[in-house]
Amino acid sequence: MYAIIRTGGKQAKVRPGDVIDVELLKGASEEVEFEPLLVVDEAGKTHAGRDALGEAKVTAKIVGDSKGPKIDLYTYKSKSGNRRHIGHRQHYTTIEVTAIDLGTAKKKTPAKPAASDAAADNGADTEET
């Protein structure tokens, strides 16, 4: 079973037990939940859309925080003495996926008329004088 989740503007394919780095989750407790975009179960059946994934969730445990590689950027314009150095280092949260739960999707079924409604309809067919 695997799921596709969205976090930090990116999508990731996860399975139970996977450890991945996602963009920093501020103010997150020890456990976080994600709403999956797509779930493929053990039988290979794909579940997608709001109806099929109404109560589905992916649960993950926060392992720690880390930093990505340093990115250095230099700009230079000739004959003007314009030189500039820019640096960036992205912060990440490391999570471990603990469970993928499909939940129970409620299917809408048309309501059947009750017996009292059917009896009322039959009485309306007779003429009143």
C-alpha atoms as a printed R data frame, in Angstrom:
    type eleno elety resid chain resno       x      y       z
1   ATOM     1    CA   MET     A     1   0.000  0.000   0.000
2   ATOM     2    CA   TYR     A     2   1.280  3.457  -0.823
3   ATOM     3    CA   ALA     A     3  -0.081  6.992  -0.879
4   ATOM     4    CA   ILE     A     4   0.694 10.311  -2.521
5   ATOM     5    CA   ILE     A     5   0.697 13.217  -0.041
6   ATOM     6    CA   ARG     A     6   1.142 16.956  -0.498
7   ATOM     7    CA   THR     A     7   3.277 18.995   1.885
8   ATOM     8    CA   GLY     A     8   5.257 22.183   1.423
9   ATOM     9    CA   GLY     A     9   3.978 22.680  -2.118
10  ATOM    10    CA   LYS     A    10   5.439 19.343  -3.196
11  ATOM    11    CA   GLN     A    11   4.105 15.813  -3.537
12  ATOM    12    CA   ALA     A    12   5.708 12.666  -2.145
13  ATOM    13    CA   LYS     A    13   5.040  8.945  -2.600
14  ATOM    14    CA   VAL     A    14   5.100  7.264   0.822
15  ATOM    15    CA   ARG     A    15   4.696  3.761   2.265
16  ATOM    16    CA   PRO     A    16   4.414  2.770   5.931
17  ATOM    17    CA   GLY     A    17   7.910  2.801   7.427
18  ATOM    18    CA   ASP     A    18   9.364  5.354   4.981
19  ATOM    19    CA   VAL     A    19  11.549  8.150   6.377
20  ATOM    20    CA   ILE     A    20  11.482 11.317   4.245
21  ATOM    21    CA   ASP     A    21  12.480 14.962   4.504
22  ATOM    22    CA   VAL     A    22   9.748 17.557   3.957
23  ATOM    23    CA   GLU     A    23   9.864 21.330   4.239
24  ATOM    24    CA   LEU     A    24   9.910 22.602   7.811
25  ATOM    25    CA   LEU     A    25   6.642 21.968   9.677
26  ATOM    26    CA   LYS     A    26   6.386 24.843  12.172
27  ATOM    27    CA   GLY     A    27   4.572 24.227  15.427
28  ATOM    28    CA   ALA     A    28   4.019 20.544  14.715
29  ATOM    29    CA   SER     A    29   3.676 18.122  17.603
30  ATOM    30    CA   GLU     A    30   5.262 14.663  17.717
31  ATOM    31    CA   GLU     A    31   2.688 13.234  15.289
32  ATOM    32    CA   VAL     A    32   1.258 14.777  12.120
33  ATOM    33    CA   GLU     A    33  -1.512 13.762   9.723
34  ATOM    34    CA   PHE     A    34  -1.728 14.360   5.990
35  ATOM    35    CA   GLU     A    35  -4.707 14.052   3.656
36  ATOM    36    CA   PRO     A    36  -3.650 11.826   0.759
37  ATOM    37    CA   LEU     A    37  -4.276 12.771  -2.858
38  ATOM    38    CA   LEU     A    38  -4.182  9.147  -4.016
39  ATOM    39    CA   VAL     A    39  -4.005  5.750  -2.299
40  ATOM    40    CA   VAL     A    40  -3.201  2.387  -3.891
41  ATOM    41    CA   ASP     A    41  -4.157 -0.563  -1.663
42  ATOM    42    CA   GLU     A    42  -2.600 -4.040  -1.472
43  ATOM    43    CA   ALA     A    43  -4.928 -5.356  -4.175
44  ATOM    44    CA   GLY     A    44  -3.678 -2.679  -6.584
45  ATOM    45    CA   LYS     A    45  -6.959 -0.738  -6.572
46  ATOM    46    CA   THR     A    46  -6.562  3.019  -6.862
47  ATOM    47    CA   HIS     A    47  -8.579  5.323  -4.605
48  ATOM    48    CA   ALA     A    48  -8.690  8.975  -5.654
49  ATOM    49    CA   GLY     A    49 -11.082 11.885  -5.360
50  ATOM    50    CA   ARG     A    50 -12.968 13.420  -2.482
51  ATOM    51    CA   ASP     A    51 -15.646 10.741  -2.328
52  ATOM    52    CA   ALA     A    52 -13.238  7.808  -2.107
53  ATOM    53    CA   LEU     A    53 -10.783  9.542   0.240
54  ATOM    54    CA   GLY     A    54 -13.237 11.402   2.450
55  ATOM    55    CA   GLU     A    55 -11.849 10.064   5.737
56  ATOM    56    CA   ALA     A    56  -8.472  8.748   4.565
57  ATOM    57    CA   LYS     A    57  -5.342  9.930   6.337
58  ATOM    58    CA   VAL     A    58  -1.618  9.302   6.450
59  ATOM    59    CA   THR     A    59  -0.102  9.408   9.936
60  ATOM    60    CA   ALA     A    60   3.577 10.215  10.467
61  ATOM    61    CA   LYS     A    61   5.900 10.648  13.433
62  ATOM    62    CA   ILE     A    62   8.372 13.550  13.514
63  ATOM    63    CA   VAL     A    63  11.923 12.249  13.848
64  ATOM    64    CA   GLY     A    64  13.807 15.564  13.830
65  ATOM    65    CA   ASP     A    65  14.853 18.697  11.961
66  ATOM    66    CA   SER     A    66  17.766 19.134   9.567
67  ATOM    67    CA   LYS     A    67  19.266 21.582   7.111
68  ATOM    68    CA   GLY     A    68  19.850 21.074   3.409
69  ATOM    69    CA   PRO     A    69  23.012 21.914   1.486
70  ATOM    70    CA   LYS     A    70  24.296 25.471   1.339
71  ATOM    71    CA   ILE     A    71  23.482 27.183  -1.951
72  ATOM    72    CA   ASP     A    72  25.842 30.026  -2.928
73  ATOM    73    CA   LEU     A    73  24.957 32.552  -5.597
74  ATOM    74    CA   TYR     A    74  27.267 35.238  -6.916
75  ATOM    75    CA   THR     A    75  26.247 38.114  -9.161
76  ATOM    76    CA   TYR     A    76  28.663 40.332 -11.029
77  ATOM    77    CA   LYS     A    77  28.229 43.202 -13.464
78  ATOM    78    CA   SER     A    78  31.253 44.295 -15.380
79  ATOM    79    CA   LYS     A    79  32.554 47.862 -15.443
80  ATOM    80    CA   SER     A    80  30.307 48.965 -12.552
81  ATOM    81    CA   GLY     A    81  31.987 47.328  -9.561
82  ATOM    82    CA   ASN     A    82  28.690 45.597  -8.683
83  ATOM    83    CA   ARG     A    83  29.391 42.313  -6.908
84  ATOM    84    CA   ARG     A    84  26.966 40.457  -4.646
85  ATOM    85    CA   HIS     A    85  27.073 37.191  -2.696
86  ATOM    86    CA   ILE     A    86  23.798 35.491  -1.697
87  ATOM    87    CA   GLY     A    87  23.510 32.298   0.368
88  ATOM    88    CA   HIS     A    88  20.570 30.046   1.284
89  ATOM    89    CA   ARG     A    89  20.126 26.897   3.349
90  ATOM    90    CA   GLN     A    90  16.709 25.186   3.418
91  ATOM    91    CA   HIS     A    91  15.343 23.771   6.684
92  ATOM    92    CA   TYR     A    92  13.684 20.340   6.627
93  ATOM    93    CA   THR     A    93  11.638 18.188   9.001
94  ATOM    94    CA   THR     A    94  12.368 14.464   8.921
95  ATOM    95    CA   ILE     A    95   9.223 12.332   9.291
96  ATOM    96    CA   GLU     A    96   8.603  8.594   9.497
97  ATOM    97    CA   VAL     A    97   5.311  7.361   8.013
98  ATOM    98    CA   THR     A    98   3.609  5.100  10.552
99  ATOM    99    CA   ALA     A    99   0.246  4.281   8.953
100 ATOM   100    CA   ILE     A   100  -1.968  4.794   5.919
101 ATOM   101    CA   ASP     A   101  -5.652  4.596   6.813
102 ATOM   102    CA   LEU     A   102  -8.308  4.527   4.077
103 ATOM   103    CA   GLY     A   103 -11.156  5.087   6.507
104 ATOM   104    CA   THR     A   104 -14.682  4.239   5.474
105 ATOM   105    CA   ALA     A   105 -16.013  6.071   2.474
106 ATOM   106    CA   LYS     A   106 -19.749  6.616   2.775
107 ATOM   107    CA   LYS     A   107 -21.536  6.067  -0.493
108 ATOM   108    CA   LYS     A   108 -24.694  8.023  -1.156
109 ATOM   109    CA   THR     A   109 -27.687  5.811  -1.863
110 ATOM   110    CA   PRO     A   110 -31.071  7.101  -2.963
111 ATOM   111    CA   ALA     A   111 -33.569  7.114  -0.115
112 ATOM   112    CA   LYS     A   112 -36.417  4.638  -0.464
113 ATOM   113    CA   PRO     A   113 -39.893  5.928   0.328
114 ATOM   114    CA   ALA     A   114 -41.229  4.792   3.674
115 ATOM   115    CA   ALA     A   115 -44.342  2.570   3.890
116 ATOM   116    CA   SER     A   116 -46.438  5.435   5.283
117 ATOM   117    CA   ASP     A   117 -45.542  7.638   2.291
118 ATOM   118    CA   ALA     A   118 -46.590  4.884  -0.118
119 ATOM   119    CA   ALA     A   119 -49.947  4.500   1.640
120 ATOM   120    CA   ALA     A   120 -50.533  8.253   1.468
121 ATOM   121    CA   ASP     A   121 -49.827  8.241  -2.271
122 ATOM   122    CA   ASN     A   122 -52.366  5.427  -2.852
123 ATOM   123    CA   GLY     A   123 -55.063  7.346  -1.001
124 ATOM   124    CA   ALA     A   124 -54.470 10.430  -3.127
125 ATOM   125    CA   ASP     A   125 -55.434  8.521  -6.299
126 ATOM   126    CA   THR     A   126 -59.077  8.093  -5.172
127 ATOM   127    CA   GLU     A   127 -61.561 10.787  -6.045
128 ATOM   128    CA   GLU     A   128 -63.159 12.803  -3.318
129 ATOM   129    CA   THR     A   129 -66.738 13.997  -3.761
